[in-house]
Amino acid sequence: MIIKFSIPNGDMEINVDTFFQEATKAKIRKMLKCFKDSGPDPEAVQELKAWLRGEVQNEKDKAARYAVVNVSQRTTLKELEDQYDRMCSPCYAAYTNDKEKLAEAKKSISGCKARASASGKKFERAKRYMDRWTDILQIIEKTGL
């Protein structure tokens, strides 16, 4: 989304998606002050707020999906680790001396750990972005736009 407004030395166009992701909160406040001072169209302000609410909802949805994937991967990881322990212990029927099967089970565990870690990181990233968009929305509300 691109917003246009006047600044003391001319006009400015900002791609809000890029700007809001990279700018500090101080720069965002400054930009919003300039935006407010330029006398923005109420429809443009509502469109910006709607866009931010949409981004918040998108990140909530992403976070929920990644949380489900993360729980699933962690459950699978626990099962694979338990299976590997049974394969290594002579007390269980699954015990094996076959080094290839043990290596294959170990490889499955490491792959599952990587997937669980990746989904956890994606969840945290989505949560951070959700918080960032929410904070920006609150800043807009505080500036009286």
Backbone torsions as a table, in degrees:
resi	resn	phi	psi	omega
1	MET	NA	138.0	-179.8
2	ILE	-116.7	130.3	174.7
3	ILE	-112.9	146.2	-179.4
4	LYS	-122.1	136.9	177.1
5	PHE	-156.7	166.6	-178.7
6	SER	-93.4	143.5	172.9
7	ILE	-123.1	168.2	-176.5
8	PRO	-54.7	-31.6	-176.7
9	ASN	-103.1	11.8	179.6
10	GLY	150.2	-147.0	179.8
11	ASP	-114.7	156.9	179.9
12	MET	-136.9	140.6	172.4
13	GLU	-119.0	132.3	-178.7
14	ILE	-128.9	130.8	170.4
15	ASN	-81.8	103.4	-171.7
16	VAL	-64.5	-32.5	179.6
17	ASP	-60.3	-50.7	-179.4
18	THR	-69.1	-46.2	-176.7
19	PHE	-61.7	-50.0	-177.6
20	PHE	-65.5	-28.7	178.9
21	GLN	-74.0	-33.4	-171.3
22	GLU	-103.4	-24.9	-174.3
23	ALA	-78.4	152.4	173.5
24	THR	-76.8	165.7	-179.5
25	LYS	-64.5	-33.3	178.2
26	ALA	-64.0	-42.4	178.8
27	LYS	-67.5	-36.2	178.0
28	ILE	-64.9	-44.1	178.1
29	ARG	-60.3	-43.1	179.9
30	LYS	-62.7	-44.9	179.0
31	MET	-63.0	-42.6	-179.8
32	LEU	-66.7	-33.3	176.0
33	LYS	-64.7	-45.5	177.3
34	CYS	-62.0	-40.8	179.3
35	PHE	-61.7	-44.5	-179.8
36	LYS	-66.3	-42.6	-178.4
37	ASP	-65.1	-23.3	-179.5
38	SER	-80.1	-1.5	179.7
39	GLY	66.7	64.6	-175.5
40	PRO	-68.3	156.0	175.5
41	ASP	-67.3	131.0	-179.8
42	PRO	-56.1	-32.0	177.6
43	GLU	-65.9	-37.5	178.7
44	ALA	-65.6	-39.2	178.5
45	VAL	-65.3	-44.7	179.0
46	GLN	-64.1	-37.7	178.8
47	GLU	-64.7	-41.2	178.0
48	LEU	-63.2	-45.0	178.9
49	LYS	-63.4	-41.8	178.9
50	ALA	-64.3	-39.8	178.7
51	TRP	-62.8	-44.2	179.1
52	LEU	-64.1	-41.7	177.3
53	ARG	-62.1	-37.8	176.6
54	GLY	-64.1	-41.0	177.7
55	GLU	-64.8	-40.4	177.3
56	VAL	-60.1	-45.3	-179.7
57	GLN	-65.0	-40.7	177.8
58	ASN	-59.8	-44.5	-179.6
59	GLU	-68.5	-35.0	175.4
60	LYS	-62.0	-44.1	179.6
61	ASP	-63.1	-44.0	178.3
62	LYS	-61.2	-46.2	-179.5
63	ALA	-59.7	-41.1	179.7
64	ALA	-64.5	-43.8	179.2
65	ARG	-63.6	-45.0	-179.2
66	TYR	-67.4	-31.8	177.2
67	ALA	-64.9	-42.7	178.4
68	VAL	-63.2	-44.8	179.6
69	VAL	-62.8	-42.6	-178.5
70	ASN	-62.4	-45.1	179.0
71	VAL	-62.4	-42.7	179.4
72	SER	-61.7	-45.0	-179.8
73	GLN	-66.2	-38.6	178.8
74	ARG	-67.5	-36.1	176.6
75	THR	-65.8	-45.1	178.0
76	THR	-62.0	-41.3	179.1
77	LEU	-60.3	-45.0	179.0
78	LYS	-61.0	-42.2	178.5
79	GLU	-64.0	-42.5	179.4
80	LEU	-65.5	-39.1	178.3
81	GLU	-66.1	-40.9	177.3
82	ASP	-63.2	-42.2	178.9
83	GLN	-63.0	-41.3	179.6
84	TYR	-64.5	-41.7	177.5
85	ASP	-61.3	-39.9	178.3
86	ARG	-67.1	-33.9	179.5
87	MET	-69.5	-27.5	-178.2
88	CYS	-88.8	-19.7	-175.6
89	SER	-98.7	128.4	179.7
90	PRO	-69.7	-4.5	-180.0
91	CYS	-78.5	-11.1	-175.3
92	TYR	-114.3	155.8	179.4
93	ALA	-68.2	-23.0	-178.7
94	ALA	-81.0	-0.1	-178.8
95	TYR	-57.1	137.3	178.5
96	THR	-145.5	148.4	173.1
97	ASN	-99.6	-2.9	-177.9
98	ASP	-69.4	109.3	-176.5
99	LYS	-65.8	-29.9	179.1
100	GLU	-67.3	-42.4	178.7
101	LYS	-65.9	-39.6	178.3
102	LEU	-65.6	-41.3	178.7
103	ALA	-65.3	-39.1	178.7
104	GLU	-65.2	-41.2	178.7
105	ALA	-65.9	-40.4	178.6
106	LYS	-64.3	-39.0	178.4
107	LYS	-65.8	-38.7	177.1
108	SER	-62.5	-40.2	179.0
109	ILE	-63.9	-46.0	-178.1
110	SER	-65.8	-37.5	176.7
111	GLY	-64.0	-41.3	179.8
112	CYS	-68.2	-38.2	176.0
113	LYS	-60.6	-43.0	179.8
114	ALA	-63.4	-43.4	179.3
115	ARG	-65.8	-39.7	178.9
116	ALA	-65.8	-41.4	178.7
117	SER	-64.4	-43.8	-179.7
118	ALA	-63.5	-43.2	-179.9
119	SER	-68.0	-33.3	176.1
120	GLY	-65.4	-41.7	178.1
121	LYS	-65.9	-40.2	178.5
122	LYS	-65.0	-38.1	176.7
123	PHE	-61.7	-47.0	-179.4
124	GLU	-63.4	-40.2	178.7
125	ARG	-63.5	-45.3	179.0
126	ALA	-62.2	-39.3	179.3
127	LYS	-66.1	-41.2	177.8
128	ARG	-61.5	-45.9	179.1
129	TYR	-64.5	-39.5	178.1
130	MET	-60.4	-44.6	178.2
131	ASP	-64.6	-39.2	179.9
132	ARG	-64.1	-47.3	179.6
133	TRP	-63.2	-38.9	179.0
134	THR	-64.4	-42.9	178.1
135	ASP	-61.3	-42.6	179.5
136	ILE	-63.9	-40.8	177.8
137	LEU	-61.7	-40.4	177.8
138	GLN	-66.3	-37.3	177.2
139	ILE	-63.3	-42.2	178.3
140	ILE	-60.8	-43.2	179.1
141	GLU	-63.4	-39.4	-179.4
142	LYS	-68.6	-32.6	-179.2
143	THR	-75.7	-10.0	177.3
144	GLY	81.8	23.0	177.2
145	LEU	-75.6	NA	NA
